[in-house]
């Protein structure tokens, strides 16, 4: 009953957001950014308690960990969101019918957005800023691993809302238990859409059990194909960055595909990876090319399970192909349709790769690490949608809106 009461309060509070001006929202967001930095130590103190319960070798540890630098970066993203134009009221389509009716299609909020996420406390800040700017209330259901961090962050945000005399129920954090999960997944009439952020297992569970609409985000099995005409220096830098910048995020590289004619360049392409202790699972040809040129304790033969795996760790598979078509087929079979890249100097190959690869983000000579709302100039993102309905790729302000039709006239009636 307590969870249902909270959902009712948030649904009611969502309507009050329609009455807040864009300037008011921007002021709130800037104050939240300032408060996040001012309360860094309090947030980190609670985050350290969460971290103490998790094995540092767990791939989720890096996602759970907050630092003063990360909080400063989060605050900068919030300020970026406040500086963006509001997505609300945008005219998407407009026409005047022969009978004089004026029809306008405009962008409007969803209303209440539910987020189910795992050990990612930064999501709490990101979701609030994007939802507030797009006129949506939000109900958060975090995991137990980050519960203390999430509570500390919500406390900071609520203090700012209270200072602005805005209903604090526009942001609700549910308990981390299963009862809350069931409650939000079945909150018809209270929550308009659910967005899961986390592992493929979490996404599958939400999709299979929710009775309200779901937008899938998160899981990223990302490939980079080094083509016959790839530049070795570019490949070296791109592979290292995509794999090691932050290995625990969904845009990190999981599998390097290389044309067999370029196996002689494979040791150089992989030469920076040992600095981050990256374990490489290489197929037979790639293994032979790397043997004696890559640390033996970090080189292992690939198995069937090496491909189609989102490692979220300092691990990477390598697959050798005999043709461009074979590379495309490997991506088709194993991709999660998140981010895929090609390294090539051939313009025809670039064009074909763009046309043939089915993914939310397709890169040519660029690291997949850029699949991110802030990097795309969107301020921040609520997740990377890997589906095709409504939104695809970084879900930022525009993607957090629906639309409605406004029809104005002067007494028109429809003939029988």
Secondary structure, DSSP 4 states (H G I P E B T S, - for coil): -HHHHHHHHHHHHHHHGGGS-HHHHHHHHHHHHHHHHHTHHHHHHHHHHHHHTS-TTSTTHHHH---HHHHHHHHHHHHHHHHSPP-TT-EEEEEE-TTS-EEEEEEEE-SEEEEEESS-THHHHHHHHHHHHTT-EEEEE--GGGHHHHHHHHHHHHHHHHHTT--GGGEEE--SSHHHHHHHHT-TTT-SEEEEES-HHHHHHHHHH-SS-EEEB----EEEEE-TT--HHHHHHHHHHHHHS-TTSTTSEEEEEEEGGGGGGHHHHTTTGGGGT-EEEE-HHHHHHHBTTB-GGGEEE--GGGTT----SSEEEEEEESSHHHHHHHHHHH--SSEEEEE-S-HHHHHHHHHH--SSEEEESS-GGG-STTTTTSS--S-EE-SSSS--EE--TGGGEEEEEEEE-SS-----
